[in-house]
């Protein structure tokens, strides 16, 4: 006789109220008066929940339906946590969430209470991957307590994944009030810790007590979105939450008159650093300005901290495309540093690097190389040849030589940079990604397309798990992949990558950033190659107008836009119009790059070609 099929329970969507949570917390304190503050969620499960429900073989909420039904309701908040959390912290965060929202209508789904803990370990894997996952949608709001533990536990990542992969589910992240001050302290001490924490979040490294559980979770992830997308989604949520917290801290400090202005200045600068690192440079500049004003007010115009604030503001302005004001800030910083700490100092070298970057943005590559070489000499003497700062300067030198058309020398600098970064930073760090990207760019220029794609994909994979998709640097890599595919005449894939790049840039940089113009140019040239001339001209004209308004007509990138429109007119038989644009492009190239630069030679060639054909 065949055995009857075993029926497994549907997910119980009953939730507990804030009133119950308060009474349960009192219950724990009275039951375990000496060590209640040390008990984890797992301890409470084993010592209190299971003993009270074992005889009835039921969930804790089933007992509450008889004893305290008024404390229950349909769950509308799903709580993700780690079993090693202290139960007092878990309940505290739930109560704080209820107080900040609507306590009377908040009902929490917490597995400790809602699942039958007597049989939870015996439920089959398909229950967790189907019934459990689908039921989160009916709850509709997933609340996650934030600290490093859950992001290293496979079950917590699974619960987050179940929420993020369902339509109509909103994820909130809650930090206990007592720990917000610890986060604030961490940001004040070292803002890079925030990015480092996100870098370490990798779902494929998550752990779990039960090996079978891990296999089920990993298989479900691999069969659906995959680890790269899961990491990206989790980090995007964490990044947004973190930036919101940083802004909250600063705004709170501004309202509290009793807060020391030095603390406010430091907090503004730390907040700016985090915002800038995550690509929110416009918002970062606002906080850097506030920090600079406070530094000048409290420390004066000749203090080293004031110099640092000038440098921070300059970096944000540079990222926003405001090169001239950025250079003024960097020069102010350099003047203070030379007077206070001297020329042979790592901070002075860093400012020289910043000035080199601004010169590069202006198209003055020879001056940029001089700044970089001066900085590199100081860094190697003071910090050593294998220091990460020296690697960054080597990277910048490679970029400057690339812009001059010396690709072999650029690759030499980039490889030297990568040799330093890999052992120092590892293979999953944004700066390592940059090194891969730069090498890929030079390989593309040399016509080594397949190798270039490999380097760009290595870069993109790192960026998706560290910076996230919604970041300007990630957008840049999509752009670079588009350029390679275009060079291979794979125009459909090129347009796909260019459009992805443009969409990210518009969301992260705004509509007037110089990089948007580059994306317009790239889309225009690819559509032109596909003979979609009207759409191509539309993008080219958008690019040209933006370039002129941001960097002026006498700039290499503006000249590229002029050249592109000339080529389009030439392709459609409008040779006189083409000739006009070639003349403007040639003037700009000669003024910025010189007569022997490949771009100048190309413009001259096209001009001669249309002049001959116009006769």
Secondary structure as GFF3:
##gff-version 3
##sequence-region A 1 615
A	DSSP	beta_strand	14	16	.	.	.	ID=ss1
A	DSSP	alpha_helix	18	31	.	.	.	ID=ss2
A	DSSP	three_ten_helix	36	38	.	.	.	ID=ss3
A	DSSP	alpha_helix	41	44	.	.	.	ID=ss4
A	DSSP	pi_helix	45	49	.	.	.	ID=ss5
A	DSSP	alpha_helix	50	53	.	.	.	ID=ss6
A	DSSP	alpha_helix	60	67	.	.	.	ID=ss7
A	DSSP	three_ten_helix	69	71	.	.	.	ID=ss8
A	DSSP	beta_strand	72	74	.	.	.	ID=ss9
A	DSSP	beta_strand	77	80	.	.	.	ID=ss10
A	DSSP	alpha_helix	87	100	.	.	.	ID=ss11
A	DSSP	three_ten_helix	103	105	.	.	.	ID=ss12
A	DSSP	beta_strand	108	109	.	.	.	ID=ss13
A	DSSP	alpha_helix	111	114	.	.	.	ID=ss14
A	DSSP	three_ten_helix	120	122	.	.	.	ID=ss15
A	DSSP	alpha_helix	125	126	.	.	.	ID=ss16
A	DSSP	pi_helix	127	132	.	.	.	ID=ss17
A	DSSP	alpha_helix	133	139	.	.	.	ID=ss18
A	DSSP	beta_strand	141	145	.	.	.	ID=ss19
A	DSSP	three_ten_helix	150	152	.	.	.	ID=ss20
A	DSSP	alpha_helix	154	164	.	.	.	ID=ss21
A	DSSP	beta_strand	170	174	.	.	.	ID=ss22
A	DSSP	alpha_helix	177	189	.	.	.	ID=ss23
A	DSSP	alpha_helix	192	199	.	.	.	ID=ss24
A	DSSP	three_ten_helix	203	205	.	.	.	ID=ss25
A	DSSP	alpha_helix	211	223	.	.	.	ID=ss26
A	DSSP	alpha_helix	227	255	.	.	.	ID=ss27
A	DSSP	alpha_helix	261	277	.	.	.	ID=ss28
A	DSSP	alpha_helix	281	299	.	.	.	ID=ss29
A	DSSP	alpha_helix	304	319	.	.	.	ID=ss30
A	DSSP	alpha_helix	323	340	.	.	.	ID=ss31
A	DSSP	alpha_helix	346	362	.	.	.	ID=ss32
A	DSSP	alpha_helix	365	382	.	.	.	ID=ss33
A	DSSP	alpha_helix	388	403	.	.	.	ID=ss34
A	DSSP	alpha_helix	407	425	.	.	.	ID=ss35
A	DSSP	alpha_helix	430	445	.	.	.	ID=ss36
A	DSSP	alpha_helix	449	466	.	.	.	ID=ss37
A	DSSP	alpha_helix	472	487	.	.	.	ID=ss38
A	DSSP	alpha_helix	491	509	.	.	.	ID=ss39
A	DSSP	alpha_helix	514	529	.	.	.	ID=ss40
A	DSSP	alpha_helix	533	550	.	.	.	ID=ss41
A	DSSP	alpha_helix	556	571	.	.	.	ID=ss42
A	DSSP	alpha_helix	575	592	.	.	.	ID=ss43
A	DSSP	alpha_helix	598	614	.	.	.	ID=ss44
###
